[in-house]
């Protein structure tokens, strides 16, 4: 039985249709230099590309 990679399970979320969501990088520091619009976009989760999602899903066999 394969174990879940906890580092991956903490960073990604599986949607109801089986796609993966990820957070956008760039929201930790130097925020005063970024525009409101850019920060607003960075706050939203994004879908992981299909080519990369397959390997990540294998590391999360139980749908964390």
C-alpha positions as CSV (number, residue, x, y, z in Angstrom):
1,X,0.0,0.0,0.0
2,X,1.4,3.4,-1.0
3,X,1.6,6.1,1.6
4,X,0.5,9.7,1.0
5,X,3.3,12.2,0.5
6,X,2.3,14.7,3.3
7,X,4.4,17.5,1.8
8,X,2.3,17.3,-1.4
9,X,-1.0,16.8,0.4
10,X,-0.4,20.1,2.4
11,X,0.2,22.1,-0.8
12,X,-2.4,20.9,-3.2
13,X,-6.2,20.2,-3.0
14,X,-8.2,17.9,-5.2
15,X,-11.5,19.4,-6.6
16,X,-14.7,17.5,-6.9
17,X,-13.9,16.7,-10.6
18,X,-10.4,15.4,-9.7
19,X,-8.3,18.4,-10.8
20,X,-5.6,19.9,-8.5
21,X,-5.6,23.4,-7.1
22,X,-2.4,25.2,-6.0
23,X,-1.6,28.5,-4.3
24,X,0.2,31.2,-6.3
25,X,3.7,32.2,-5.2
26,X,4.7,35.7,-4.4
27,X,2.4,36.7,-1.5
28,X,4.8,36.5,1.4
29,X,6.8,39.7,1.3
30,X,7.6,42.8,-0.8
31,X,3.8,43.4,-1.1
32,X,4.1,47.2,-1.1
33,X,5.7,47.0,-4.6
34,X,2.9,45.0,-6.1
35,X,-0.3,46.5,-7.4
36,X,-3.7,45.8,-5.8
37,X,-4.8,44.0,-9.0
38,X,-1.7,41.7,-8.9
39,X,-2.1,40.9,-5.2
40,X,-5.8,40.1,-5.8
41,X,-4.9,37.7,-8.6
42,X,-2.2,36.1,-6.5
43,X,-4.7,35.4,-3.7
44,X,-6.7,33.1,-5.9
45,X,-6.0,29.4,-6.3
46,X,-5.0,28.2,-9.7
47,X,-5.3,24.8,-11.4
48,X,-2.2,22.6,-11.8
49,X,-1.4,21.8,-15.4
50,X,-2.6,18.4,-16.6
51,X,0.9,17.1,-17.4
52,X,2.2,17.9,-13.9
53,X,-1.0,16.8,-12.1
54,X,-0.6,13.1,-12.9
55,X,2.6,12.7,-11.0
56,X,1.2,14.7,-8.0
57,X,-2.0,12.6,-7.9
58,X,0.1,9.4,-7.6
59,X,1.7,10.9,-4.5
60,X,-1.8,11.5,-3.1
61,X,-3.5,8.1,-3.5
62,X,-6.3,8.6,-1.0
63,X,-7.5,12.0,-2.3
64,X,-6.3,14.2,0.6
